[in-house]
Each structure stands twice: as structure tokens, then as C-alpha cells.
Amino acid sequence: MIKIFLFLLLLTACSDKTAGEISPAELKQGDLILDVRTAAEHDAASLAQEHWLVPLNQLDAAQFIREHKLDGTKPLYILCRSGKRAKTAAEKFKQAGFKNVVVIRGGIIAAQTEGIAVR
């Protein structure tokens, strides 16, 4: 039993998570935020806080990094409707060499539930 526990512990410690996660309530003014939902979803509800919109199907992470001169010193927080597309986008950034990405857990749905300013 102890061997199984140690094996699972080791397996968990060695796994490569796609990205860290935070709740929308943890966002601060000045954070770099990328919304990867569609324009129609964004028009229906979006963070009142400054952010970029690039739908996931149009996202070229390497180009985004160059265009916005991201150097990795500040994390890039990624938002979608519920979190799935944000995880996919985070993986694209990691593949492009940008490791400081954080998924906004629960997306815009969680932001609205937590009372975060949405327009």
C-alpha cells in the first residue's frame, strides 16, 4: 500500500501541468489578460478590466508574444467561457516558449458568479 502511495505521489509530482490557475477574484489592476472567446461571446459579456481579445481559433501565440513584447516577467492570464479553451491557449503559449501563463479558473462564468466587474 505504501509503495502504491509513493508511486502516485511521484507520478503527480512529475506531471507537467498545462498552466497554473487562479480565480477571477484574484486578478489585479494592470494584470495582462487575454480573452480567447469569440467576438460574439465577448460582446455579450466581457471583463470591465483592460484585456486583449483574440479568439482561440485565430491565436498565434508566437506572434502574440512578439506583437505585445511579452518577456515572461509578468504572467499572462487567459480567460474563456469556463476554462477549457484557456487551457488550450496556455498550451499554445508554452509550446511557443512562453511559460508564465495562468488560466483564469471558471472563465467569464466564474467572474460573473464572483461579482467581478463585467460589461
N, C-alpha and C positions, 0 to 999 in steps of 0.2 A: 504494500500500500504506500509506504514512504517513497519507494522508487518511482511509482507512478506519479505521485505528487511532485517530486523533484523534476521528473521529466516534463510534466505540464508547466511547471514554473519556468524551467529553462526554455521551453518552446515559446512561452508567452514573452519572456524577456528578449528573445532573439527575433521576434517577429518585427517586420518593418511596417509600421502604421503609415497610412497614406498621409495623414496630417494631424496636427493637434486640433482640438476643438474648444470652442468657448460658447457660452450662451450669449444671445444678443444683448442682455443686460450688462455684460462685461465690456462692451465696446465703449471707447472713449473718443472724445472730440479729437480730430486730427489723425485718427487711425486710417490706414489705407484699406479701402473696402471695394471689392469687385463683386457686382451682381451679375450672375450668369444666366438669369432667366430670360425669357423672350421679351421683346418690346411691349407686347400686349399685356403680359403679366406685370411688367414694370409700371405701365400706365395705370393699371388697376390699383396697385399698392406698391409703394417703394419707401425705403428709409428716408426720413427727412434729413438725415446726416449726409454730408457730401460723400459721393461714391461714383465709381465708374460703372457703366452698363456695357457688357459685351456678352451677347448670348453664347451659350456653350458651343453651339454648332458653328459659330464664327470665331471662336477663340483660338488664336495662335499665341501660345504662351511666350515663346521666344521673342516674337515681335512685340508683344505687350511689355515685356521686361525692358527691351531696348527703347521703345517709344516713351515709356514713363520713367526711364532711367532708374529702375529699381536695382539696388545694390545688395539687398538682403539684410541691411542693418535694421530695418523696420519690417515687422511681419505684414503680409498681405492677407487680409481677412476675406474669405469668399462666402458669398450668400447665394442661395437659390430659394426655391419654394419650401422645401423641407429638409434638405441636406444631401440628397443623393447626387445631384448634378454638381454641387460644390465639391464633393469628394472626387469626382471625375476631373474637375478643373484643377484641383490641388495636385492630382497625379500628373496632369499635363505640365504644371509648373515644375514639379520635381524632376520630370524627365528632361525639361529644358535647363536644369541646373539650378533652379531657384528653390531652395529648401525651406525658407522661412514663410510657409503658408499655413493658415489656420482656417478651418471650416467653422462657420457660424452655425452651431448645432440647432436644428429645428427650423432654420431659414426664416423667411418672412412670416411664416405661420407662428413660430415661437416669438418673434419680435412683437407681433400684434397681441399675442396672448400675454406677454410680459409687460405690455403697456409702453413699448418703445415708440417714439415718435415716427409715425408713418404718414405719408401724404397720399 
